[in-house]
Amino acid sequence: MMEDDDLNTVSFEDAIRPFEEGGDKKILLTGPRRSGKSSIERVIFHKMSPHETLFLEPTQNMDVRLIASNDFVRFQTWDFGG
């Protein structure tokens, strides 16, 4: 599985595999462009300061990230560009 150490970004193929096998749950972030989907995800799940989100680049495609705090909390966020 290809991962970005900072944000646990995974490829689309690796992201859908657990769902085909009945694995991780997912949270879909959808909405109009520039409405704050990525900002909400970064503040809640990656402890980014709300002020820092002003400098995020717009999401061009779809970002899938694994959130695995412990054995009981494990899911994926799917952030769709607006």
C-alpha angles and dihedrals in degrees: 000000000000112000137177105222095218100051105012091238112181133191120261092247092052091045097056096042096081091051091054087053095042095256134130123015119235139219115208118210109200134157145102119327117273091016096124104260095137091040092055091048093049095047096047103037105023100036094237116163112253089234091057091058090071087077098051117122115240115265107253101186130355125312118203117192131181117228110197112160093160140330092290099046111058126139142126131245117215110200112193119199114242 
